[in-house]
């Protein structure tokens, strides 16, 4: 396990790097640097980072296969949980500051506006992934755990669709995310088509050894 001896030393720095967007957001909120529409700024920034971390999570396995860096899988659970953390901030901003806990209004919004529907579906799909990311749940669910964590692909698709439908006109940035997601999905399908089974059974928000 000498090749993985660097992982415990690097993990705190990866954790801090993942936390930087939230710290910068907090600093901007404290110093009044959120712009003319602070709620919109918070919503967009937290949503962007949730999607970015979700895509980084999905990129771990292809990078591991291409580069042979097996240690990367040990960071997947952390990055996946940070994706969920920013998604929670994103949804909380919508729940608290946009709709002031008006559940009936939120239900109508989810039902009537398709970009809200897509975003809500993506968020809901992330919940069981985050809840079952512990070693205990991995042992409890066995092979079902791996199947469950494939929901991360559906969540990422819903997130990209949410972004595309949200912006409507200036779709340059969400298209970049869509292309990245398509490449990641293509890499997974190509690997399965070639019939090479992965040696490490780990999901998007969890790792067998983290």
SEBA-666080 format. One record per residue: residue number from 0; y, x, z of N, C-alpha, C in turn. Coordinates in nm, 2 decimals, decimal comma, m for minus. Atoms other than C-alpha are relative to their C-alpha. Example, Ala and Ser with C-alpha at 12.3 -4.5 7.8 and 13.67 -1.06 7.14 Angstrom:
REM SEBA-666080
(0 (m0,12 0,09 0,00) (m0,45 1,23 0,78) (0,12 0,09 0,00))
(1 (m0,11 m0,09 0,00) (m0,11 1,37 0,71) (0,11 m0,08 0,08))
***
This chain:
REM SEBA-666080
(0 (m0,12 0,08 0,00) (0,00 0,00 0,00) (0,13 0,08 0,00))
(1 (m0,12 m0,09 0,00) (0,23 0,31 m0,03) (0,10 m0,05 m0,10))
(2 (m0,10 0,05 0,11) (0,38 0,16 m0,35) (0,09 m0,11 0,05))
(3 (m0,08 0,11 m0,05) (0,51 m0,13 m0,15) (0,07 0,04 0,13))
(4 (m0,06 m0,04 m0,13) (0,64 0,07 0,15) (0,16 m0,01 0,00))
(5 (m0,14 0,01 0,01) (1,00 0,04 0,02) (0,05 m0,14 0,02))
(6 (m0,04 0,14 m0,01) (1,00 m0,34 0,04) (0,06 m0,04 0,13))
(7 (m0,07 0,04 m0,12) (1,08 m0,39 0,41) (0,14 0,06 0,01))
(8 (m0,13 m0,06 m0,01) (1,37 m0,15 0,37) (0,10 m0,07 m0,09))
(9 (m0,09 0,06 0,10) (1,51 m0,33 0,07) (0,03 m0,14 0,03))
(10 (m0,01 0,15 m0,02) (1,46 m0,69 0,18) (0,13 m0,04 0,07))
(11 (m0,13 0,04 m0,06) (1,77 m0,69 0,41) (0,12 0,00 m0,09))
(12 (m0,11 m0,01 0,10) (1,99 m0,58 0,12) (m0,01 m0,11 m0,10))
(13 (0,02 0,11 0,09) (1,84 m0,84 m0,11) (0,05 m0,13 0,07))
(14 (m0,05 0,11 m0,07) (1,91 m1,10 0,16) (0,15 m0,01 0,00))
(15 (m0,15 0,00 m0,01) (2,27 m1,00 0,20) (0,06 m0,02 m0,14))
(16 (m0,05 0,02 0,14) (2,32 m0,99 m0,18) (m0,01 m0,15 m0,04))
(17 (0,01 0,14 0,03) (2,19 m1,35 m0,20) (0,10 m0,08 0,08))
(18 (m0,10 0,07 m0,09) (2,43 m1,45 0,08) (0,14 0,02 m0,05))
(19 (m0,14 m0,03 0,04) (2,74 m1,30 m0,09) (0,07 m0,12 m0,06))
(20 (m0,07 0,11 0,05) (2,82 m1,61 m0,30) (0,05 m0,10 0,11))
(21 (m0,03 0,09 m0,11) (2,82 m1,83 0,02) (0,12 0,06 0,08))
(22 (m0,10 m0,07 m0,07) (3,03 m1,57 0,20) (0,14 0,00 m0,07))
(23 (m0,12 0,00 0,08) (3,28 m1,55 m0,08) (0,06 m0,14 m0,01))
(24 (m0,05 0,14 0,00) (3,30 m1,93 m0,09) (0,06 m0,03 0,13))
(25 (m0,06 0,02 m0,13) (3,36 m1,94 0,28) (0,14 0,07 0,02))
(26 (m0,13 m0,07 m0,01) (3,63 m1,68 0,25) (0,11 m0,07 m0,08))
(27 (m0,10 0,08 0,08) (3,81 m1,87 m0,03) (0,04 m0,13 0,07))
(28 (m0,03 0,13 m0,08) (3,79 m2,19 0,18) (0,09 0,03 0,11))
(29 (m0,08 m0,04 m0,12) (3,94 m2,01 0,48) (0,14 0,05 m0,05))
(30 (m0,13 m0,05 0,04) (4,22 m1,84 0,28) (0,07 m0,09 m0,10))
(31 (m0,06 0,09 0,10) (4,30 m2,13 0,05) (m0,01 0,04 m0,14))
(32 (0,02 m0,05 0,13) (4,16 m1,97 m0,26) (m0,09 m0,08 m0,09))
(33 (0,09 0,08 0,08) (3,96 m2,26 m0,39) (0,06 m0,08 m0,12))
(34 (m0,06 0,06 0,12) (4,21 m2,38 m0,65) (0,06 m0,14 0,04))
(35 (m0,07 0,12 m0,02) (4,38 m2,71 m0,70) (m0,09 m0,12 0,04))
(36 (0,10 0,11 m0,04) (4,06 m2,92 m0,65) (m0,11 0,07 0,08))
(37 (0,10 m0,08 m0,08) (3,87 m2,75 m0,36) (m0,14 m0,06 m0,01))
(38 (0,13 0,07 0,00) (3,59 m3,01 m0,36) (m0,08 0,03 m0,13))
(39 (0,06 m0,03 0,13) (3,52 m2,96 m0,73) (m0,04 0,14 m0,01))
(40 (0,03 m0,14 0,00) (3,53 m2,59 m0,69) (m0,12 0,03 0,08))
(41 (0,12 m0,02 m0,08) (3,28 m2,59 m0,41) (m0,12 m0,06 m0,07))
(42 (0,11 0,06 0,07) (3,06 m2,83 m0,60) (m0,05 0,08 m0,12))
(43 (0,04 m0,08 0,12) (3,06 m2,62 m0,92) (m0,06 0,13 0,04))
(44 (0,05 m0,13 m0,03) (3,01 m2,29 m0,75) (m0,14 m0,01 0,07))
(45 (0,13 0,01 m0,06) (2,72 m2,40 m0,53) (m0,11 m0,05 m0,10))
(46 (0,10 0,04 0,10) (2,55 m2,58 m0,82) (m0,03 0,12 m0,09))
(47 (0,03 m0,12 0,09) (2,59 m2,27 m1,04) (m0,10 0,10 0,07))
(48 (0,09 m0,10 m0,07) (2,43 m2,04 m0,78) (m0,14 m0,06 0,03))
(49 (0,13 0,05 m0,02) (2,15 m2,28 m0,71) (m0,08 0,01 m0,13))
(50 (0,07 m0,01 0,13) (2,06 m2,28 m1,08) (m0,03 0,15 m0,03))
(51 (0,02 m0,15 0,03) (2,10 m1,90 m1,11) (m0,11 0,05 0,08))
(52 (0,10 m0,05 m0,09) (1,88 m1,83 m0,81) (m0,14 m0,06 m0,04))
(53 (0,12 0,06 0,04) (1,62 m2,08 m0,94) (m0,05 0,07 m0,13))
(54 (0,04 m0,08 0,12) (1,61 m1,89 m1,28) (m0,05 0,14 0,04))
(55 (0,04 m0,13 m0,05) (1,59 m1,56 m1,10) (m0,14 m0,01 0,06))
(56 (0,13 0,03 m0,05) (1,29 m1,70 m0,91) (m0,11 m0,01 m0,11))
(57 (0,09 0,02 0,11) (1,12 m1,80 m1,23) (m0,02 0,13 m0,08))
(58 (0,01 m0,12 0,07) (1,19 m1,46 m1,38) (m0,08 0,11 0,07))
(59 (0,07 m0,10 m0,08) (1,00 m1,27 m1,11) (m0,13 0,04 m0,07))
(60 (0,14 m0,03 0,06) (0,65 m1,31 m1,26) (0,01 0,06 m0,14))
(61 (0,00 m0,07 0,13) (0,74 m1,22 m1,62) (0,05 0,14 0,01))
(62 (m0,04 m0,14 m0,02) (0,93 m0,91 m1,50) (m0,11 0,08 0,06))
(63 (0,12 m0,07 m0,07) (0,63 m0,82 m1,28) (m0,10 0,04 m0,11))
(64 (0,10 m0,02 0,10) (0,40 m0,85 m1,58) (0,05 0,10 m0,10))
(65 (m0,05 m0,10 0,10) (0,62 m0,66 m1,82) (0,02 0,14 0,05))
(66 (m0,03 m0,13 m0,06) (0,73 m0,38 m1,59) (m0,10 0,06 0,09))
(67 (0,10 m0,05 m0,09) (0,43 m0,36 m1,37) (0,05 0,02 0,15))
(68 (m0,05 m0,01 m0,13) (0,65 m0,39 m1,06) (m0,05 m0,12 0,09))
(69 (0,07 0,10 m0,08) (0,41 m0,59 m0,84) (0,08 m0,03 0,12))
(70 (m0,08 0,02 m0,12) (0,64 m0,55 m0,54) (0,10 m0,11 m0,02))
(71 (m0,11 0,11 0,02) (0,89 m0,80 m0,70) (m0,05 m0,13 0,06))
(72 (0,05 0,13 m0,05) (0,66 m1,09 m0,60) (0,03 m0,02 0,15))
(73 (m0,02 0,01 m0,14) (0,74 m1,01 m0,24) (0,14 m0,05 0,03))
(74 (m0,13 0,05 m0,02) (1,10 m1,12 m0,29) (0,02 m0,14 m0,05))
(75 (m0,02 0,13 0,07) (1,03 m1,45 m0,47) (0,02 m0,11 0,10))
(76 (m0,03 0,11 m0,10) (1,01 m1,67 m0,16) (0,14 0,01 0,05))
(77 (m0,14 m0,01 m0,05) (1,34 m1,54 m0,03) (0,10 m0,05 m0,10))
(78 (m0,09 0,04 0,10) (1,52 m1,59 m0,36) (m0,02 m0,15 m0,03))
(79 (0,02 0,15 0,02) (1,36 m1,94 m0,40) (0,06 m0,08 0,11))
(80 (m0,06 0,07 m0,11) (1,47 m2,04 m0,06) (0,16 0,01 0,00))
(81 (m0,14 m0,01 0,02) (1,82 m1,92 m0,14) (0,05 m0,10 m0,11))
(82 (m0,03 0,10 0,10) (1,81 m2,14 m0,45) (0,01 m0,14 0,07))
(83 (0,00 0,12 m0,07) (1,73 m2,43 m0,22) (0,12 m0,01 0,09))
(84 (m0,11 0,00 m0,09) (2,00 m2,33 0,02) (0,13 m0,04 m0,07))
(85 (m0,12 0,03 0,08) (2,27 m2,34 m0,25) (m0,01 m0,15 m0,05))
(86 (0,02 0,14 0,05) (2,12 m2,67 m0,38) (0,04 m0,10 0,11))
(87 (m0,04 0,09 m0,11) (2,16 m2,82 m0,03) (0,15 0,00 0,02))
(88 (m0,15 0,00 m0,01) (2,52 m2,70 m0,01) (0,06 m0,09 m0,11))
(89 (m0,05 0,07 0,12) (2,58 m2,85 m0,36) (m0,02 m0,15 0,03))
(90 (0,03 0,14 m0,03) (2,42 m3,19 m0,26) (0,08 m0,05 0,12))
(91 (m0,07 0,04 m0,12) (2,59 m3,19 0,08) (0,15 m0,02 m0,03))
(92 (m0,14 0,02 0,05) (2,93 m3,15 m0,09) (0,02 m0,13 m0,07))
(93 (0,00 0,13 0,07) (2,85 m3,45 m0,31) (m0,01 m0,11 0,10))
(94 (0,03 0,11 m0,09) (2,72 m3,65 m0,02) (0,12 m0,02 0,10))
(95 (m0,10 0,01 m0,11) (3,00 m3,57 0,24) (0,14 m0,02 m0,06))
(96 (m0,14 m0,01 0,04) (3,32 m3,49 0,05) (0,03 m0,09 m0,12))
(97 (m0,02 0,09 0,11) (3,27 m3,69 m0,27) (m0,02 m0,15 0,03))
(98 (0,04 0,14 m0,02) (3,11 m4,01 m0,13) (0,00 m0,04 0,15))
(99 (m0,02 0,03 m0,15) (3,17 m3,98 0,25) (m0,12 m0,08 0,06))
(100 (0,12 0,06 m0,06) (2,81 m4,08 0,33) (m0,02 m0,15 m0,04))
(101 (0,02 0,14 0,05) (2,84 m4,41 0,13) (m0,13 0,00 m0,08))
(102 (0,13 m0,01 0,06) (2,47 m4,44 0,05) (m0,02 m0,10 m0,12))
(103 (0,00 0,10 0,11) (2,51 m4,76 m0,16) (0,07 0,06 m0,13))
(104 (m0,07 m0,06 0,12) (2,77 m4,58 m0,38) (m0,08 0,11 m0,06))
(105 (0,08 m0,11 0,05) (2,54 m4,28 m0,41) (m0,12 m0,05 m0,08))
(106 (0,11 0,06 0,07) (2,25 m4,50 m0,51) (0,04 m0,05 m0,14))
(107 (m0,05 0,04 0,13) (2,46 m4,66 m0,78) (0,03 0,11 m0,09))
(108 (m0,04 m0,12 0,07) (2,59 m4,32 m0,89) (m0,13 0,06 m0,07))
(109 (0,13 m0,06 0,05) (2,23 m4,19 m0,93) (m0,06 m0,08 m0,10))
(110 (0,06 0,10 0,09) (2,12 m4,50 m1,11) (0,08 m0,01 m0,13))
(111 (m0,08 0,03 0,11) (2,41 m4,52 m1,35) (0,05 0,12 m0,08))
(112 (m0,05 m0,12 0,07) (2,52 m4,17 m1,44) (m0,11 0,10 m0,01))
(113 (0,12 m0,08 0,03) (2,25 m3,97 m1,61) (0,01 0,14 0,05))
(114 (m0,01 m0,14 m0,04) (2,38 m3,63 m1,52) (m0,02 0,01 0,16))
(115 (0,03 0,01 m0,14) (2,37 m3,73 m1,15) (m0,15 m0,03 0,02))
(116 (0,14 0,03 m0,01) (2,02 m3,87 m1,20) (m0,08 0,13 m0,02))
(117 (0,08 m0,12 0,02) (1,90 m3,54 m1,34) (0,02 0,10 0,11))
(118 (m0,03 m0,09 m0,11) (2,07 m3,34 m1,07) (m0,08 m0,04 0,13))
(119 (0,07 0,05 m0,12) (1,92 m3,56 m0,80) (m0,15 0,02 m0,01))
(120 (0,14 m0,03 0,02) (1,57 m3,53 m0,95) (m0,03 0,14 0,03))
(121 (0,02 m0,15 m0,02) (1,60 m3,15 m0,96) (0,00 0,04 0,15))
(122 (m0,01 m0,03 m0,15) (1,71 m3,14 m0,59) (m0,12 m0,05 0,07))
(123 (0,11 0,06 m0,07) (1,44 m3,38 m0,47) (m0,13 0,08 m0,03))
(124 (0,12 m0,08 0,03) (1,17 m3,17 m0,65) (0,00 0,13 0,08))
(125 (m0,01 m0,13 m0,08) (1,29 m2,86 m0,46) (m0,04 m0,01 0,14))
(126 (0,02 0,02 m0,14) (1,24 m3,01 m0,12) (m0,15 0,03 0,04))
(127 (0,14 m0,03 m0,04) (0,85 m3,00 m0,11) (m0,03 0,15 m0,02))
(128 (0,02 m0,15 0,02) (0,87 m2,64 m0,25) (0,05 0,08 0,12))
(129 (m0,06 m0,07 m0,11) (1,10 m2,53 0,03) (m0,09 m0,02 0,13))
(130 (0,08 0,03 m0,12) (0,90 m2,71 0,30) (m0,13 0,07 0,00))
(131 (0,13 m0,05 0,00) (0,57 m2,57 0,19) (0,00 0,15 m0,04))
(132 (m0,01 m0,14 0,03) (0,69 m2,21 0,14) (m0,06 0,09 0,10))
(133 (0,05 m0,09 m0,11) (0,54 m2,08 0,46) (m0,15 0,03 m0,02))
(134 (0,14 m0,04 0,01) (0,21 m1,90 0,51) (m0,09 m0,11 0,05))
(135 (0,08 0,10 m0,05) (0,08 m2,19 0,71) (m0,03 m0,11 m0,11))
(136 (0,02 0,10 0,11) (0,13 m2,44 0,42) (m0,09 0,06 m0,11))
(137 (0,08 m0,06 0,10) (m0,02 m2,19 0,18) (m0,15 m0,01 0,03))
(138 (0,14 0,01 m0,05) (m0,34 m2,18 0,39) (m0,05 m0,14 0,00))
(139 (0,04 0,14 m0,01) (m0,34 m2,56 0,44) (m0,03 m0,06 m0,13))
(140 (0,01 0,07 0,13) (m0,30 m2,66 0,08) (m0,10 0,08 m0,10))
(141 (0,09 m0,08 0,08) (m0,51 m2,38 m0,08) (0,04 m0,01 m0,15))
(142 (m0,03 0,00 0,14) (m0,53 m2,42 m0,46) (0,11 m0,11 m0,03))
(143 (m0,10 0,11 0,03) (m0,32 m2,74 m0,44) (0,14 0,05 0,02))
(144 (m0,13 m0,06 m0,02) (m0,03 m2,52 m0,32) (0,06 0,05 m0,13))
(145 (m0,04 m0,05 0,13) (m0,02 m2,34 m0,65) (0,04 m0,11 m0,10))
(146 (m0,04 0,12 0,09) (m0,02 m2,67 m0,84) (0,13 m0,06 0,04))
(147 (m0,12 0,06 m0,05) (0,25 m2,81 m0,62) (0,12 0,08 m0,04))
(148 (m0,12 m0,09 0,03) (0,48 m2,51 m0,68) (0,03 0,01 m0,15))
(149 (m0,04 0,01 0,14) (0,47 m2,56 m1,05) (0,11 m0,10 m0,03))
(150 (m0,11 0,09 0,01) (0,72 m2,83 m0,99) (0,13 0,07 m0,01))
(151 (m0,13 m0,08 0,02) (0,98 m2,55 m0,99) (0,05 0,00 m0,14))
(152 (m0,04 0,00 0,14) (0,97 m2,56 m1,37) (0,07 m0,13 m0,03))
(153 (m0,06 0,13 0,02) (1,05 m2,93 m1,37) (0,14 m0,01 0,07))
(154 (m0,13 m0,01 m0,07) (1,33 m2,87 m1,12) (0,10 0,07 m0,07))
(155 (m0,09 m0,08 0,08) (1,48 m2,60 m1,33) (0,04 m0,07 m0,13))
(156 (m0,04 0,08 0,12) (1,47 m2,82 m1,64) (0,10 m0,11 0,04))
(157 (m0,10 0,10 m0,04) (1,64 m3,10 m1,45) (0,13 0,06 0,03))
(158 (m0,13 m0,06 m0,03) (1,90 m2,86 m1,33) (0,08 0,04 m0,12))
(159 (m0,07 m0,04 0,13) (1,98 m2,73 m1,68) (0,05 m0,13 m0,07))
(160 (m0,04 0,13 0,06) (1,99 m3,09 m1,81) (0,12 m0,06 0,07))
(161 (m0,11 0,05 m0,08) (2,22 m3,19 m1,52) (0,13 0,07 m0,04))
(162 (m0,12 m0,08 0,04) (2,46 m2,91 m1,62) (0,05 m0,04 m0,14))
(163 (m0,04 0,03 0,14) (2,45 m2,99 m1,99) (0,07 m0,14 m0,01))
(164 (m0,06 0,13 0,00) (2,52 m3,36 m1,93) (0,13 m0,01 0,08))
(165 (m0,12 0,00 m0,08) (2,79 m3,28 m1,68) (0,12 0,05 m0,08))
(166 (m0,12 m0,06 0,07) (3,01 m3,06 m1,90) (0,04 m0,07 m0,13))
(167 (m0,02 0,08 0,12) (2,97 m3,27 m2,22) (0,06 0,08 m0,11))
(168 (m0,07 m0,07 0,11) (3,21 m3,06 m2,43) (m0,02 0,15 0,00))
(169 (0,01 m0,14 m0,01) (3,22 m2,70 m2,32) (m0,14 0,04 0,05))
(170 (0,14 m0,01 m0,04) (2,84 m2,65 m2,32) (m0,04 0,15 m0,01))
(171 (0,04 m0,14 0,01) (2,85 m2,27 m2,36) (m0,08 0,06 0,11))
(172 (0,07 m0,06 m0,12) (2,75 m2,17 m2,01) (m0,14 m0,07 0,02))
(173 (0,14 0,06 m0,02) (2,47 m2,44 m1,96) (m0,09 0,03 m0,12))
(174 (0,09 m0,04 0,11) (2,33 m2,34 m2,31) (m0,06 0,13 0,03))
(175 (0,06 m0,13 m0,04) (2,29 m1,99 m2,18) (m0,11 m0,01 0,10))
(176 (0,11 0,03 m0,09) (2,09 m2,12 m1,89) (m0,12 m0,06 m0,06))
(177 (0,11 0,07 0,07) (1,89 m2,34 m2,12) (m0,08 0,10 m0,08))
(178 (0,08 m0,10 0,07) (1,80 m2,04 m2,34) (m0,08 0,09 0,09))
(179 (0,08 m0,08 m0,10) (1,70 m1,83 m2,04) (m0,12 m0,08 0,05))
(180 (0,11 0,08 m0,05) (1,49 m2,11 m1,91) (m0,11 m0,02 m0,11))
(181 (0,09 0,01 0,11) (1,33 m2,16 m2,25) (m0,08 0,13 m0,02))
(182 (0,07 m0,13 0,01) (1,24 m1,79 m2,27) (m0,10 0,02 0,12))
(183 (0,09 m0,01 m0,11) (1,09 m1,80 m1,92) (m0,12 m0,09 m0,01))
(184 (0,11 0,09 0,02) (0,88 m2,11 m2,00) (m0,09 0,05 m0,12))
(185 (0,08 m0,05 0,11) (0,78 m1,95 m2,33) (m0,09 0,12 0,04))
(186 (0,08 m0,11 m0,05) (0,67 m1,64 m2,15) (m0,12 m0,04 0,08))
(187 (0,12 0,05 m0,08) (0,45 m1,84 m1,91) (m0,10 m0,06 m0,10))
(188 (0,09 0,06 0,10) (0,30 m2,04 m2,20) (m0,08 0,10 m0,08))
(189 (0,06 m0,10 0,08) (0,23 m1,73 m2,40) (m0,11 0,07 0,09))
(190 (0,10 m0,06 m0,09) (0,06 m1,57 m2,10) (m0,13 m0,08 0,02))
(191 (0,11 0,09 m0,01) (m0,16 m1,87 m2,05) (m0,08 m0,01 m0,12))
(192 (0,07 0,01 0,13) (m0,24 m1,89 m2,42) (m0,09 0,12 m0,02))
(193 (0,08 m0,12 0,01) (m0,36 m1,53 m2,41) (m0,12 0,01 0,09))
(194 (0,12 0,01 m0,09) (m0,59 m1,62 m2,13) (m0,01 0,10 0,11))
(195 (0,00 m0,10 m0,11) (m0,48 m1,36 m1,88) (0,04 m0,07 0,13))
(196 (m0,04 0,06 m0,13) (m0,49 m1,51 m1,53) (0,07 0,09 0,09))
(197 (m0,07 m0,08 m0,09) (m0,24 m1,39 m1,28) (m0,08 0,05 0,12))
(198 (0,08 m0,05 m0,12) (m0,38 m1,17 m1,00) (0,06 m0,04 0,13))
(199 (m0,06 0,03 m0,13) (m0,14 m1,29 m0,74) (0,03 m0,15 0,00))
(200 (m0,02 0,14 0,00) (m0,15 m1,66 m0,65) (0,12 m0,03 0,09))
(201 (m0,12 0,03 m0,08) (0,21 m1,73 m0,54) (0,09 m0,10 m0,08))
(202 (m0,09 0,10 0,07) (0,46 m2,01 m0,62) (0,14 0,05 m0,01))
(203 (m0,14 m0,04 0,03) (0,83 m2,01 m0,70) (0,07 0,02 0,13))
(204 (m0,08 m0,01 m0,12) (0,96 m2,05 m0,35) (m0,09 0,07 0,11))
(205 (0,09 m0,07 m0,10) (0,67 m1,86 m0,17) (m0,07 0,11 m0,06))
(206 (0,08 m0,11 0,05) (0,47 m1,55 m0,19) (m0,11 0,02 0,10))
(207 (0,11 m0,01 m0,08) (0,13 m1,48 m0,06) (0,02 0,10 0,11))
(208 (m0,03 m0,10 m0,10) (0,26 m1,18 0,12) (0,14 0,03 0,00))
(209 (m0,14 m0,03 m0,01) (0,62 m1,19 0,22) (0,04 0,01 0,14))
***
